[in-house]
Amino acid sequence: MPRPKATNTRYDGAENRRLVLEAALSVFSDLGFAGASTRAIAARAGIEQGHLAYYFPSKLTLWQQVIEAFAREGEAYLAAHLTPEMLADPRQAARQVLPGYLRSYANNPRLTRLMLQEFSVLSERHEWVVNTIGKPVWERLRPLFQALAGAGALGDADPEIAYFSMIGSALITFGNPDLIGAMTGADPLEAKWIDRAIEHMVGRVLAPT
C-alpha cells in the first residue's frame, strides 16, 4: 500500500498529533527503533518532516511519547477494576481482572510487539520502559499474585514466576500475529481465538492446588 504524501498542512492539532503517534507506532514496531527514521514516520503520517521535528525534537522523544500514549491502557484498566477488597477472594479477582488486562495486549499488537522488542534488549530504552511501564503494572498486580500464592492458587510457583510467565506469554502471543498466522494458519486477530488464548493464560496462572 503506498504511503500518503507529505502535505503542507501545519501540524498544530490533536488530530495531527494522533496521526503522528499512530504512524510512529507502526514504523517503530515494523522496523525497530534503530531501523525507524523520522523521515519515514513523517511520510507515514502525511506531514512534513520539519513539522514533526518541531513538536518531537528527537526520535527518542517521539518513541517515548508513543509508549506513553498507547501503553497506559492496561495500567488504567487495573486501576479501575482491581480493588483491595477483591483480594479476599483472589481466585475470583483473577478471573474478573486478568482477562481484561491481557486483552490490552491483544487490542494493540503493534504496541505489544514494540514492548517485546524493548523488553528483550538491554539499553537505555529498556530501562525506561521497565521503570515507566513495567514496574507500575507489577506493583498493581503484585498484591493479587501474592494473595493467589497465599491461597495456594499458584501451585508451586512463586508470585513473580506466575506473573512473568503470564506476561511473557501475552507479549509473545499477541505481539506476533503475523508469525503465528504464517506458521499455523490460525487467525490470531480473530475474537474467539483471542478469547481462547486469554482463557489459557489465566488458566495457567490458576493452577490446581
Beta strands, then each sheet from edge to edge (+ up, - down):
end
